[in-house]
Amino acid sequence: THHCNDAWMPSFRPLEVKCPGQTGRSSMLTEGEAEVTLGGVDARALSSSTMEAKDVPGLYFIGEVVDVTGWLGGYNFQWAWSSGWVAGQAV
């Protein structure tokens, strides 16, 4: 059993929300208004070949929880599937 400690916590960053006509953070948005633009687990803290946290063996992160920025239009689905496949091959 692996226990998490504060050493890996700095790799988390808060999520920021982008809204039409607004700047800064907001809440209570409809699905059509909200768009996550950045934040999540720092990809540099993960092994690119397994998606395993470098500092916490046995802890994996995939998909949109990882701070990966890309074009809009379904690419996030491809990233979710691909990173999930990579992690699945490692466990």
N, C-alpha and C positions, 0 to 999 in steps of 0.2 A: 504494500500500500504506500502510495506517495502522498505526501502532505504538501500543500501549497504554502508558500511563505511570501513575505513582502518583496523578495528579490525579483519576482516576475511581474508584480503589479504595475511598475512604471510603463510596461508595454501596452497598457490599456489607455486609450484616450477617449474623452467624451465624444459622443456623436453630435454633429451639428446638422441642423435642419435648414433647408433652403426653401423659401416660399415665394411665389410670385408677388412682387411688389413689397417684399419685406426684407430686412436685413437682420442679422443676429439670430438668436434662438427663439423658438416659439413652441407652443404645445397646442393640443386640441385641434389638430389639423385633419382635414379629410384625407383619404387615401390619394385623391387626385391632386391635392395641394402639396403634400409632403414629399420630399425627396432627400434621402440621406446622401450627403455629399462627401463626407470624410469621417474618419474615426474608426475605432475598433482595435483589435490586437495588431500590434506592429508586425508586419510580415518579416522584418529582419530578425525577430525573436523566434521565428519558426524555421525548421528545416524544410527547404523547398522540395526535397525528395520524399518527405513523409508527412509534412504538416504538423510534426511534433514540436512542442515547445522545447527550445534548446536548454532552458534552465530547469524544466520540470519533466523528467522522463515519464512517458505514459499519458501526458496531457496533449490532446490534439485540438486544433481549431480549423474550421473549414468555412467556405462560403462567405456570406456577407458579414460575418463576425470579424473577419480579417480586414485590415485597412488596405484595401486594393481599390484603386480608382480606375475607372474605364468609361468608355462611351455608353450612353443610354441606348436602349434598344434590345434588351435581352442578353447582353453580354454577361450580366451578373448571373444569369442562369447557367451559362457555360462555365463560368468560374466556380459556381457552387458544385456543379456536377464533376468538373475536373479535379478540384481540390478534394472533394469527397472520395473520388476514385483513388487518388494518390494516397490519402490517409487510410482508406479501406485496404489497400494492398499492403500497408505497413503493419496492420494489426492482425 
